[in-house]
Amino acid sequence: MCTTPEQHTARHFYDRPAVELTPEEDAERAAEAEAAEARRQRDDRLRDDWTAAREVRRTWLAGLVDSKTLPKDAARWTAATLLTPMRDYYGQRINATDLLGVPEDADAAEWARKRPGKAGHVAFAFALAEVESGFGRYGWSMPAAGTVPYLNQLVAWGYTLSHVEQIVTGAASAADEDPAAVEATEALDDSENTNQDAEADAAAE
């Protein structure tokens, strides 16, 4: 009869005693976990920033499409874009009618037929919509091959990139603080300091 079965019986993986760590190893693991959590929070923030930037960009594009005169190289860019296969993400598609401002209850084809002078604008809006529809929610961290040239083209047409869009083009780093966020924090601190000074003055009176 075995008198020490605990030494000879197979154990489940999770029943094994935890490995004791040295203080240095424990501190290293804690630092790694803290860094991983910081990266996760950064990625979540930038994902939300990318989604917000998309709405700002599309509003700007609608204004560009609505302009009386399109950029000089719009026709060349439109032709090249329409001949380039685009990816489409579920739930991310934007229609050319959204950029053209076609009423939702209107017949888009009839709307276009009544505006023959807008044919170039329609093609331009369609090409823009095709590119925009290829931008997924995680586009800031996994951009499509044409994302950087597209954003740089918008800059050439007068668009101002947001911080997260600058990360995609390489003009900024994900490790950088968002200038807008820093400015908002500083403004809030200044406001709080002003209120505290006012309260202190009132108490002194």
Steps between C-alpha positions, in 0.01 A plus 500: 500500500629845407542718805568824304229512231529880470845452348391242244149608400459710185386852578289735296701789356315756712556299819874551480651739755579846370861576426647728761649815349788705626421862590673610179293259287182606675577868434580423135169320450311785666673750268414287194135478607487878556653565156255259336208675667631839387524373141147364517364832625695686231368271228142542623541879502652511154229270362235744627703794367518333158122458493450865600753616240311308233185705564694828490676395179176401328339830590800676344472279190134591461603866495771425243255318273251785538755760389436667166839403364671170577876475559699516177620141527164360614424342160834317489461380859139391439591294194787327680289430809203354312735253332655390831332207685378610842427301814163537667441450871160400628318799641763747380370584153423859414304586187588770249153645561606573861786719377290660225225597742228314309186490718429154640150493348623609154570283198878528466501426127233761434685747720813450286313523168368841597856620565708413192759756599564299817616185319859559606391559859300176499797297377727674752259428787469137392878456502530664843223278636675190369820590684322602821305172506829313523587661833410263784474585869856382551630686196738707710699190603444286189469749213437381147777546243338811352416674828818707533502627139129581535544702820801680352290583193232653724769711666604624155138606448492695827392246762657514848587159643395414854756356740396140435509558123852640539595175674384307194702717260808488722490870585439415868558206734245301698718569803451876458242689699206630298564878485127567518466286813799669664359844414160404644661374822707816538193716438309306768786541746516875429124526552518315832789717616306815408197379696716417803661846488157662480377298798811592697449872422137480602591330828764767572238776459 
